[in-house]
Amino acid sequence: MAARSLASRALTATRLMDSTRRAAPAATRFFGDGRVLSEEERAKETVYIQKMERERLEKLKKKAEKEQAEKDDADKKPGQKASS
């Protein structure tokens, strides 16, 4: 039983190392001067990017809602022909 457990642990460790080696180059980010970002710095960068994207999308949504409201107001004004 112990040999079986040891063999399964070794296989799991090998799989983990293989997946880590393959994923590392794709996930590496660099500073402008060539230094590699630490895991904490990458996490902060990711959070910042997500925040900026969220704010950009909210701004676009508000702009679209404002344009739609202006269009609806223009359609409701009396004396203007309704376009079809």
C-alpha positions in Angstrom: 0.0 0.0 0.0 2.8 2.4 0.8 4.6 1.7 -2.5 1.4 2.4 -4.4 0.9 5.7 -2.5 4.5 6.7 -3.2 4.2 5.9 -6.9 1.0 8.0 -7.3 2.6 11.0 -5.5 5.6 10.8 -7.8 3.4 10.7 -10.8 1.4 13.7 -9.5 4.5 15.7 -8.8 5.8 14.9 -12.3 2.6 16.1 -13.9 2.7 19.3 -11.8 6.2 20.1 -12.9 5.4 19.4 -16.6 2.4 21.7 -16.6 4.4 24.4 -14.7 7.2 24.3 -17.3 4.8 24.6 -20.2 2.8 27.5 -18.7 5.6 29.6 -17.4 6.8 31.3 -20.7 3.3 32.3 -21.7 2.5 33.8 -18.3 5.7 35.8 -17.9 5.3 39.6 -17.9 8.2 42.1 -18.0 8.8 45.6 -16.8 9.9 48.1 -19.5 13.5 47.6 -18.6 13.4 43.8 -18.9 12.8 42.7 -15.3 10.3 40.0 -14.7 7.2 40.9 -12.7 6.6 39.0 -9.5 3.4 37.1 -8.9 2.1 39.9 -6.6 2.9 42.5 -9.2 1.2 40.6 -11.9 -1.9 40.2 -9.7 -2.0 44.0 -9.1 -1.6 44.7 -12.8 -4.4 42.3 -13.6 -6.7 44.0 -11.1 -5.8 47.4 -12.5 -6.5 46.3 -16.1 -9.8 44.8 -15.1 -10.8 48.0 -13.2 -9.9 50.2 -16.2 -11.9 48.0 -18.6 -14.9 48.1 -16.2 -14.7 51.9 -16.1 -14.4 52.1 -19.8 -17.4 49.9 -20.4 -19.5 51.8 -17.9 -18.6 55.1 -19.6 -19.6 53.7 -23.0 -22.8 52.4 -21.5 -23.7 55.8 -20.0 -22.9 57.5 -23.3 -25.1 55.0 -25.2 -28.0 55.6 -22.7 -27.6 59.3 -23.0 -27.7 59.2 -26.8 -30.7 56.9 -26.7 -32.5 59.3 -24.3 -31.7 62.3 -26.6 -33.0 60.3 -29.5 -36.2 59.4 -27.7 -36.7 63.1 -26.6 -36.3 64.3 -30.2 -38.8 61.7 -31.4 -41.4 62.9 -28.8 -41.1 66.6 -29.5 -44.3 67.9 -31.2 -44.0 69.6 -34.6 -41.4 67.2 -35.9 -42.2 64.5 -38.4 -41.7 61.0 -37.2 -39.2 59.1 -39.3 -39.9 55.5 -40.2 
